[in-house]
Amino acid sequence: MTQPVSRFVNQSPVPRFAVGPTKAREPHLAVVYATASGEVVCVDGRPLTPGQQVFSRYRTRYEVDMRSQSRSAVLRNNPLVSQDGVHAFEVTLSFTFRVDGWTGAEDFVRAGLTDPLPVVHGHLISLFHGAGQRFSIEDSFGLQRHLNQLCAAPARLPQGLVVDGCQASVRPDAKALAFLESLIAAGWEERQGAAAHVPAVGGAHRGGQLDAIKQGYEIESTQRQADSFAGMLTNSEGLIRHYLVTHPGDAAGAFEMSRQLESARMATAELQNQRALGLFQVMAEKGLIVAGDLDLLRQQLTGQVGMATGGHVPLSATAPPALPGARPWDAPDAAPAQLGAGAPPQAPAPAPAHQQGAPGQPQGMPGQPQGMPGHPQVYEPTLVVPVQPNTAPAPAAFSGAALIYLVLDESLDRGSIDELNRGLASLHSALSGAPGVSAALRLCVLGMAAATELRLPLDTVLPSTRTPILTGRPGLSYTHAFRTLQALLRQDVALVKTQRTQVLRPIVFFLTGGVPDEGAGWRAAYAELVDQGGTSVAPHLIALGLGGAEASTVRTLATRPEFGFMAAPHQDAASAAHSVAAFLRDTIVGYGQRLGAGDPQFALAAPDGFRAAEDAL
């Protein structure tokens, strides 16, 4: 709006003695006369006649253009500042103005204006002053609507002008515009990421399911293979058979292994024979072998050679027969003793009548033959039987695994989360410091909020095991917790069973401090989790409620009536969380101690300050 616009088409003095007709005017022009003293008059916009001009007191004649003029302007020198007081709006105006008829022409001449645009500009600035302070820099469309409402009606100015047809176009300044563009770009990027996230999550789920199926088949295959080869790996021949089964195309290799085994056995047998022969020669040279010993020595040497060559055939245990002239240290025929827990010792069999001597006679000495005159006493071996203690054996420690899962509410307040974290640290210290207690336990910790996250995978708690830490998060979804728990149970039980370990029914401690976001929508997932008919890994669930939890929900969650507990109404959440932490530590450690003593029975007592959920209804 820098180009001046004049509404005067012509300005001339009034002639006194004009001859001929007066100059005619165009329809859009208004003729205005002014006196020397500044009086202005417009005679219906018409010019004076020659006679009127002779006696007229008017000195100047103006021809004023009354047509509408359209202009546009940008409010740069007087910007509209936004609500934050820092950024400004860029306002572009388009408007029309005109001289308001003959009366407006008089006022326009009387105002002495040569360019009406500054007057129009000032009017619009004053009309819009302070309007931007009501709107944030992001709400440029709101300001635009407000400005158009302000200038919707035609405005008549004192200078004889009428401003109408005003339209405002508003946009933020350059800095704010760049900021808003970045926000829009970020929003688009977020929408694109969310759209791409859906197939990515689906692909991850599908891939995880395929991996789980493959892992299940691999576990089953490994188990079948282990069962098939269980009886084959006890000796060298079994190892060779296992190699031939797993490498059916390498029969030559298996044959070579068998040949090398036989060669090694033959070499070992030869070495043992040489050693035995050398020992026999030494004993014979020193007179340590008599005729009665030959048969027994033969059997012992043969058995030694057989064991050296890998044989496993038991040798005969028949005692050597009684030879005439046998030595007193040669043991007579006797039945083998029957030894066992609690079996009474058996007395030696009496000697035959021909071998009994008179009482009181001394036994024969070495070198004196039995049965000879003067030597009637024969050797009677003493049978030594180990004495078994007459006490009941102590029960053996439980050799299986008890799976314990802690599902703890992370939507609780900060004080309650701190109490639970201190309790988890105390439980970790108690279990890791007592290997005998933790040996039969497997512990898993889950944090429950809008989503359930794994804080400690299922494992035996050792000094090297990290301490689980809960993190406060918003939201509370039972459905997500039950789905996550069900998947973990199937995976963990299958994994523990591959270790040839007996697995007790899992125990879940479920702590909640509020009402779930899904309302009652969690019941289907819960039913699938605890359905003992539908799954072999359905757990016992011990429900603990505090704070805003509902007693009816806690009672429903507990798989038995005696497994549901509610904090007292007057007990604050942090104090109740402290009681729950102590309850978890004492219950789990006590259970581990009983398992170590061979007692797999699970005992439970209410936490301090809690009562049965049934009683709280």
VOGU-3710 file (C-alpha; in Angstrom, 3 decimals, decimal comma):
1> mtqpvsrfvn> 0,000/0,000/0,000  2,778/2,387/-0,993  1,368/3,786/-4,268  -0,693/6,951/-3,570  -4,221/7,107/-4,911  -5,885/10,487/-5,648  -9,621/10,870/-5,762  -9,405/14,280/-7,489  -9,833/14,028/-11,216  -9,614/17,761/-11,781
11> qspvprfavg> -9,116/20,881/-9,694  -9,613/24,290/-11,376  -10,699/27,897/-10,535  -14,268/28,914/-11,187  -14,374/31,231/-14,302  -16,262/34,524/-13,892  -17,050/35,457/-17,404  -17,284/32,143/-19,172  -18,933/32,170/-22,560  -20,856/29,139/-23,755
21> ptkarephla> -22,162/26,124/-21,882  -20,490/24,792/-18,711  -18,272/21,733/-18,956  -20,345/18,584/-18,455  -19,371/15,925/-15,867  -19,137/12,149/-16,061  -21,637/10,052/-14,066  -19,073/8,800/-11,555  -17,785/12,264/-10,763  -19,099/14,686/-8,206
31> vvyatasgev> -18,450/18,432/-8,723  -17,629/20,243/-5,490  -17,120/24,024/-5,127  -15,118/25,731/-2,421  -15,057/29,393/-1,329  -11,996/31,309/-0,424  -12,880/30,945/3,220  -13,080/27,126/2,968  -16,783/26,612/2,655  -17,588/23,565/0,524
41> vcvdgrpltp> -20,790/22,745/-1,336  -21,899/20,117/-3,799  -25,031/21,022/-5,745  -26,240/17,505/-6,336  -22,878/16,882/-7,917  -23,732/19,142/-10,884  -21,608/22,067/-12,131  -22,817/25,687/-11,863  -24,381/27,379/-14,850  -22,531/30,302/-16,486
51> gqqvfsryrt> -24,910/32,759/-14,888  -24,364/31,216/-11,456  -20,627/31,348/-11,916  -20,692/35,135/-12,634  -22,308/35,970/-9,343  -20,900/32,989/-7,418  -18,660/33,333/-4,377  -16,952/30,013/-5,083  -13,385/30,194/-6,187  -12,299/26,522/-6,806
61> ryevdmrsqs> -14,000/23,709/-8,642  -13,189/20,022/-7,741  -14,129/16,936/-9,634  -14,136/13,948/-7,198  -14,045/10,323/-8,427  -16,670/8,245/-6,535  -15,775/4,846/-8,030  -14,648/1,980/-5,722  -10,957/1,192/-5,564  -9,561/-2,259/-4,600
71> rsavlrnnpl> -6,256/-2,538/-2,793  -4,248/-5,097/-0,767  -1,813/-4,484/2,039  0,495/-6,414/4,393  0,715/-5,298/8,023  4,491/-5,252/8,330  5,089/-2,053/10,263  2,281/-2,846/12,713  2,347/-6,676/13,094  -0,145/-8,499/15,272
81> vsqdgvhafe> 1,789/-10,090/18,154  0,636/-13,569/19,255  -0,353/-14,748/22,688  3,219/-15,659/23,692  4,364/-12,051/23,132  7,320/-13,195/21,028  6,030/-14,367/17,687  3,876/-12,277/15,321  1,329/-13,060/12,653  1,737/-12,046/9,036
91> vtlsftfrvd> -1,578/-10,414/8,004  -2,463/-9,682/4,371  -5,579/-7,530/3,766  -7,619/-7,046/0,628  -10,297/-4,316/0,736  -12,207/-1,706/-1,314  -12,888/1,944/-0,548  -14,821/4,776/-2,259  -16,108/8,298/-1,728  -19,511/8,073/-0,077
101> gwtgaedfvr> -21,728/9,984/-2,585  -22,097/13,769/-2,851  -22,004/14,233/0,909  -18,860/12,129/1,048  -17,360/14,213/-1,758  -17,947/17,408/0,294  -16,339/15,790/3,359  -13,452/14,489/1,262  -12,764/17,990/-0,193  -13,246/19,547/3,223
111> agltdplpvv> -10,682/17,096/4,707  -8,125/18,308/2,191  -6,923/14,780/1,405  -4,851/14,071/-1,614  -4,273/10,330/-0,878  -6,996/8,416/1,023  -4,892/5,256/1,570  -3,172/6,375/4,818  -6,600/7,129/6,269  -7,892/3,677/5,302
121> hghlislfhg> -4,703/2,079/6,582  -4,980/3,834/9,932  -8,600/2,752/10,243  -7,719/-0,918/9,714  -4,741/-0,801/12,113  -6,912/0,689/14,861  -9,648/-1,874/14,112  -7,262/-4,850/14,444  -5,129/-3,501/17,294  -4,405/-6,155/19,960
131> agqrfsieds> -6,431/-8,854/18,214  -3,454/-11,252/17,924  -2,916/-11,393/21,693  -6,003/-13,556/22,053  -4,569/-16,365/19,894  -1,549/-18,650/20,081  0,893/-18,629/17,192  -0,414/-22,057/16,110  -3,997/-20,755/15,788  -3,603/-18,537/12,729
141> fglqrhlnql> -6,975/-19,644/11,351  -8,700/-18,571/14,534  -7,230/-15,079/14,250  -8,192/-14,944/10,578  -11,836/-15,669/11,391  -11,802/-13,021/14,113  -10,360/-10,333/11,818  -12,898/-11,063/9,085  -15,682/-10,714/11,619  -14,313/-7,321/12,728
151> caaparlpqg> -14,259/-5,898/9,213  -17,304/-7,669/7,795  -19,592/-4,588/7,929  -18,869/-1,485/5,747  -17,244/1,335/7,704  -17,863/5,052/6,912  -14,945/7,295/7,789  -15,265/10,994/8,755  -13,291/11,903/5,665  -16,225/10,860/3,449
161> lvvdgcqasv> -14,816/7,437/2,631  -16,488/4,048/2,912  -14,335/0,904/3,493  -15,965/-2,438/2,699  -15,231/-5,867/1,198  -12,373/-6,393/3,666  -10,804/-9,934/3,739  -7,867/-10,941/5,974  -5,393/-13,759/5,345  -3,245/-14,751/8,369
171> rpdakalafl> -0,237/-17,008/8,728  2,532/-17,333/11,358  5,832/-15,552/10,977  8,842/-17,294/9,487  10,200/-18,771/12,750  6,827/-19,994/13,935  6,058/-21,340/10,487  9,272/-23,369/10,473  8,405/-24,694/13,928  4,897/-25,693/12,879
181> esliaagwee> 6,211/-27,326/9,723  8,601/-29,398/11,828  5,704/-30,474/14,061  3,653/-31,482/11,052  6,602/-33,387/9,593  7,124/-35,136/12,935  3,452/-36,061/13,044  3,613/-37,492/9,552  6,718/-39,430/10,456  4,995/-40,780/13,563
191> rqgaaahvpa> 1,983/-41,875/11,540  4,244/-43,542/8,991  6,151/-45,253/11,804  2,917/-46,420/13,423  1,673/-47,773/10,100  4,978/-49,593/9,531  4,952/-50,828/13,133  1,812/-52,911/12,615  3,260/-55,278/9,977  6,595/-55,291/11,816
201> vggahrggql> 4,891/-56,443/15,027  2,915/-59,024/13,092  6,070/-60,273/11,447  7,842/-60,449/14,801  4,949/-62,407/16,311  4,833/-64,765/13,379  8,587/-65,203/13,454  8,481/-65,829/17,204  5,764/-68,439/16,783  7,760/-70,190/14,061
211> daikqgyeie> 10,897/-70,085/16,222  8,930/-71,497/19,167  7,550/-74,312/17,004  11,032/-75,101/15,672  12,446/-75,017/19,178  9,711/-77,370/20,387  10,470/-79,840/17,616  14,193/-79,595/18,351  13,559/-80,237/22,043  11,356/-83,244/21,244
221> stqrqadsfa> 13,908/-84,588/18,771  16,723/-84,190/21,282  14,634/-85,919/23,940  13,801/-88,821/21,635  17,436/-89,151/20,646  18,529/-89,123/24,293  15,914/-91,786/25,150  16,965/-93,932/22,203  20,644/-93,837/23,089  20,189/-94,007/26,871
231> gmltnsegli> 21,307/-97,660/27,058  23,957/-97,509/24,360  26,550/-95,217/25,909  27,678/-97,390/28,834  30,694/-99,030/27,149  32,961/-98,742/24,175  30,782/-100,887/21,920  27,791/-98,651/22,722  29,740/-95,556/21,706  30,695/-97,154/18,415
241> rhylvthpgd> 27,062/-98,170/17,765  25,977/-94,585/18,539  28,504/-93,256/16,042  27,289/-95,697/13,378  23,637/-94,691/13,973  24,392/-90,968/13,758  26,825/-91,439/10,817  25,275/-94,216/8,742  27,431/-93,363/5,754  30,703/-93,916/7,640
251> aagafemsrq> 30,604/-97,662/8,227  34,311/-97,834/7,433  35,051/-95,366/10,200  32,985/-97,356/12,708  34,776/-100,574/11,639  38,148/-98,878/12,095  37,102/-97,763/15,610  36,106/-101,364/16,440  39,404/-102,725/15,084  41,401/-100,189/17,105
261> lesarmatae> 39,375/-101,104/20,215  40,129/-104,798/19,756  43,816/-104,050/19,176  43,920/-101,967/22,349  42,222/-104,731/24,314  44,606/-107,364/22,986  47,592/-105,225/23,862  46,224/-104,642/27,336  45,528/-108,369/27,774  49,046/-109,250/26,668
271> lqnqralglf> 50,508/-106,797/29,124  48,328/-108,152/31,960  49,282/-111,746/31,053  52,963/-110,888/31,143  52,602/-109,227/34,523  50,554/-112,126/35,936  53,025/-114,694/34,581  55,894/-112,788/36,097  54,120/-112,651/39,450  53,327/-116,401/39,283
281> qvmaekgliv> 56,958/-117,247/38,538  58,183/-115,190/41,471  55,678/-116,783/43,841  56,540/-120,292/42,580  60,264/-119,701/42,969  59,769/-118,622/46,571  57,518/-121,592/47,403  54,446/-119,500/47,990  52,214/-121,636/45,734  51,009/-125,118/46,577
291> agdldllrqq> 48,924/-127,558/44,568  45,658/-126,556/46,232  46,051/-122,959/45,049  46,451/-123,697/41,369  42,760/-123,886/40,428  41,894/-120,653/42,298  44,871/-118,834/40,799  43,826/-120,010/37,356  40,352/-118,514/37,762  41,699/-115,240/39,184
301> ltgqvgmatg> 44,207/-114,843/36,370  41,565/-115,635/33,743  39,138/-113,107/35,244  41,825/-110,453/35,370  42,643/-110,998/31,705  38,939/-110,937/30,793  38,362/-107,613/32,522  41,463/-106,185/30,911  40,058/-107,039/27,486  36,721/-105,372/28,211
311> ghvplsatap> 34,732/-108,500/29,058  31,853/-108,339/31,477  31,029/-112,044/32,040  31,078/-112,863/35,797  33,360/-115,689/36,794  32,248/-118,609/38,890  32,389/-117,977/42,602  32,592/-121,682/43,565  35,181/-122,294/46,262  37,947/-124,782/45,640
321> palpgarpwd> 37,146/-128,325/46,707  38,640/-129,710/49,907  41,722/-131,676/48,935  43,257/-134,415/51,016  46,036/-132,987/53,088  44,761/-129,458/52,739  46,380/-126,781/54,800  44,564/-125,300/57,861  44,270/-121,882/56,157  42,342/-123,382/53,263
331> apdaapaqlg> 38,714/-122,322/53,863  36,168/-125,152/53,897  33,033/-125,269/51,764  30,435/-122,857/53,100  27,295/-121,134/51,733  27,759/-117,395/51,026  26,407/-115,070/53,789  23,095/-113,239/53,141  23,814/-109,543/54,007  21,204/-106,851/54,025
341> agappqapap> 19,668/-104,167/56,057  18,408/-105,751/59,263  19,382/-109,346/58,331  20,785/-111,309/61,337  24,275/-112,732/61,012  24,401/-116,440/60,163  26,469/-118,809/62,288  29,081/-120,925/60,573  28,044/-124,458/59,626  29,325/-127,155/62,007
351> apahqqgapg> 32,268/-129,245/60,859  31,656/-132,816/59,693  31,902/-135,534/62,265  35,132/-136,942/60,883  36,773/-133,516/61,260  35,637/-132,796/64,848  38,163/-133,288/67,616  37,868/-133,491/71,335  37,006/-130,293/73,106  39,878/-128,422/74,561
361> qpqgmpgqpq> 42,412/-129,546/72,023  44,392/-126,774/70,265  44,024/-126,014/66,623  46,454/-127,415/64,153  49,437/-125,292/63,270  50,666/-124,494/59,799  52,459/-127,378/58,220  50,430/-130,051/60,052  47,934/-131,927/57,857  44,341/-132,173/58,954
371> gmpghpqvye> 42,737/-135,499/59,975  46,024/-137,054/61,022  46,380/-138,764/64,411  47,310/-136,285/67,061  45,889/-133,451/65,066  42,078/-133,822/65,132  41,247/-130,061/65,369  40,349/-128,379/62,038  40,181/-124,667/61,026  36,807/-122,908/61,446
381> ptlvvpvqpn> 36,675/-119,525/59,610  35,138/-116,566/61,402  32,222/-114,939/59,471  32,186/-111,145/59,924  28,840/-109,448/59,196  28,568/-105,595/59,137  26,089/-104,332/61,703  23,415/-102,014/60,235  22,150/-99,159/62,478  18,598/-99,725/63,561
391> tapapaafsg> 17,402/-96,242/62,621  14,996/-95,083/59,899  16,740/-93,313/56,964  16,327/-89,531/56,772  14,067/-88,358/53,909  16,019/-87,430/50,794  16,007/-83,807/49,597  13,526/-83,033/46,835  15,362/-83,470/43,534  12,815/-81,715/41,315
401> aaliylvlde> 12,077/-78,036/40,676  9,406/-75,726/42,104  8,644/-72,816/39,745  7,792/-69,541/41,529  6,485/-66,512/39,582  6,058/-63,036/41,103  3,698/-60,734/39,144  3,984/-57,339/40,849  1,998/-54,170/40,093  4,300/-51,382/38,833
411> sldrgsidel> 1,484/-48,804/38,683  1,698/-48,344/42,470  3,050/-45,140/44,019  6,751/-44,500/44,445  6,822/-45,480/48,111  5,201/-48,857/47,434  7,602/-49,580/44,556  10,564/-48,803/46,846  9,235/-51,199/49,506  8,804/-53,978/46,949
421> nrglaslhsa> 12,309/-53,413/45,550  13,774/-53,663/49,046  11,831/-56,885/49,550  13,131/-58,346/46,266  16,698/-57,497/47,298  16,133/-59,217/50,671  14,677/-62,303/48,946  17,631/-62,431/46,551  20,090/-62,187/49,445  18,340/-64,949/51,412
431> lsgapgvsaa> 18,226/-67,386/48,475  21,676/-66,679/47,038  23,249/-67,085/50,493  21,655/-70,518/51,059  22,328/-72,874/48,117  20,587/-75,711/49,926  17,400/-73,643/50,059  17,477/-72,274/46,517  18,555/-75,515/44,819  14,987/-76,740/44,311
441> lrlcvlgmaa> 13,504/-73,300/43,505  13,292/-71,464/40,188  12,305/-67,793/40,518  10,842/-65,454/37,892  9,785/-61,803/38,434  7,388/-59,837/36,170  6,479/-56,134/36,344  2,812/-55,457/35,525  1,439/-52,149/34,176  -0,207/-51,287/30,846
451> atelrlpldt> 2,217/-53,914/29,498  3,905/-56,715/31,459  7,702/-56,802/31,296  10,181/-59,489/32,424  12,354/-58,299/35,323  14,068/-61,656/36,082  13,916/-64,721/33,793  13,207/-68,060/35,460  16,399/-69,300/37,079  17,974/-70,641/40,264
461> vlpstrtpil> 18,971/-67,678/42,456  22,745/-67,741/42,872  25,190/-65,058/44,054  25,851/-64,291/40,374  22,120/-63,801/39,644  21,172/-60,150/39,214  18,666/-58,597/41,608  15,340/-57,730/39,885  14,269/-54,064/40,037  10,719/-52,783/39,517
471> tgrpglsyth> 10,078/-49,522/37,630  7,015/-47,365/38,197  4,838/-47,159/35,056  1,255/-46,055/34,288  -1,646/-48,276/33,343  -2,773/-51,700/34,558  -3,710/-54,620/32,270  -4,506/-58,043/33,694  -5,036/-59,451/30,196  -1,497/-58,680/29,076
481> afrtlqallr> -0,124/-60,095/32,322  -2,028/-63,375/31,960  -1,080/-63,775/28,283  2,594/-63,126/29,054  2,525/-65,470/32,042  0,877/-68,266/30,060  3,519/-68,067/27,319  6,335/-68,086/29,897  4,869/-71,070/31,748  4,694/-73,200/28,610
491> qdvalvktqr> 8,224/-72,285/27,636  9,778/-72,618/31,104  8,113/-75,924/32,044  9,178/-77,505/28,747  12,734/-76,252/29,235  13,010/-77,519/32,813  11,584/-80,910/31,829  14,347/-81,337/29,248  16,777/-81,365/32,191  15,128/-84,636/33,361
501> tqvlrpivff> 13,810/-82,803/36,407  10,463/-83,360/38,081  8,434/-80,134/37,875  5,850/-79,261/40,508  2,773/-77,255/39,556  3,905/-73,596/39,257  2,981/-71,103/41,976  2,136/-67,494/41,021  2,058/-64,609/43,517  -0,111/-61,889/41,920
511> ltggvpdega> -0,012/-58,422/43,572  -2,444/-55,732/42,376  -3,103/-52,246/43,693  -5,903/-50,977/41,457  -8,634/-51,706/38,956  -7,502/-52,988/35,518  -7,930/-50,697/32,528  -9,894/-53,306/30,560  -12,608/-53,674/33,193  -13,809/-57,284/33,199
521> gwraayaelv> -12,208/-58,076/29,834  -9,391/-60,013/31,520  -11,536/-62,986/32,538  -11,085/-64,958/29,301  -7,273/-64,756/29,496  -7,432/-65,706/33,191  -9,630/-68,736/32,474  -7,147/-69,994/29,857  -4,259/-69,548/32,303  -5,720/-71,496/35,252
531> dqggtsvaph> -7,689/-74,128/33,281  -6,111/-77,334/34,588  -8,128/-79,386/32,139  -6,891/-77,449/29,131  -3,189/-77,208/29,997  -0,700/-79,140/32,111  1,056/-75,976/33,259  -1,937/-74,303/34,954  -0,531/-72,652/38,097  -1,749/-72,115/41,623
541> lialglggae> -2,421/-68,360/41,831  -2,110/-66,488/45,139  -3,771/-63,060/44,817  -2,815/-60,095/47,005  -4,775/-56,824/46,907  -3,936/-53,422/48,372  -4,754/-49,770/47,743  -7,528/-49,430/45,162  -7,861/-53,158/44,412  -11,343/-54,667/44,722
551> astvrtlatr> -11,881/-57,560/47,132  -14,250/-59,342/44,732  -11,612/-59,261/41,975  -8,890/-60,545/44,314  -11,150/-63,401/45,419  -11,864/-64,291/41,785  -8,160/-64,252/40,896  -7,191/-66,692/43,681  -7,403/-70,305/42,488  -8,494/-71,330/45,996
561> pefgfmaaph> -10,466/-69,352/48,584  -7,561/-69,541/51,028  -5,198/-68,086/48,375  -6,823/-64,595/48,262  -5,755/-61,806/50,668  -6,762/-58,131/51,010  -5,011/-55,372/52,942  -6,955/-53,712/55,754  -8,962/-50,657/54,597  -7,075/-48,285/56,902
571> qdaasaahsv> -3,620/-49,542/55,852  -1,718/-47,246/53,501  -0,269/-48,667/50,288  3,419/-48,350/51,269  2,870/-50,173/54,597  0,885/-52,898/52,835  3,651/-53,254/50,212  6,173/-53,670/53,048  4,047/-56,502/54,501  3,778/-58,158/51,077
581> aaflrdtivg> 7,571/-57,985/50,592  8,168/-59,696/53,948  5,444/-62,259/53,174  7,036/-63,158/49,807  10,493/-63,541/51,327  9,385/-65,693/54,278  6,988/-67,866/52,242  9,420/-68,620/49,410  12,450/-69,205/51,681  10,373/-71,438/53,972
591> ygqrlgagdp> 9,143/-73,450/51,001  12,730/-73,916/49,808  13,770/-75,130/53,271  10,984/-77,732/53,323  11,921/-78,937/49,833  15,517/-79,307/50,968  14,274/-81,463/53,865  12,288/-83,683/51,468  8,857/-82,194/52,194  7,203/-80,782/49,027
601> qfalaapdgf> 4,097/-79,591/50,870  3,351/-75,879/50,385  2,234/-73,874/53,440  0,755/-70,382/53,401  -0,115/-67,751/56,015  -1,666/-64,312/55,451  0,665/-61,297/55,261  0,821/-59,011/58,277  -2,221/-56,703/58,287  -4,041/-58,673/55,561
611> raaedal> -7,184/-60,768/55,800  -8,874/-63,300/53,565  -10,470/-61,710/50,497  -13,713/-63,585/51,251  -13,926/-61,851/54,623  -13,415/-58,448/52,978  -16,414/-58,788/50,637
//
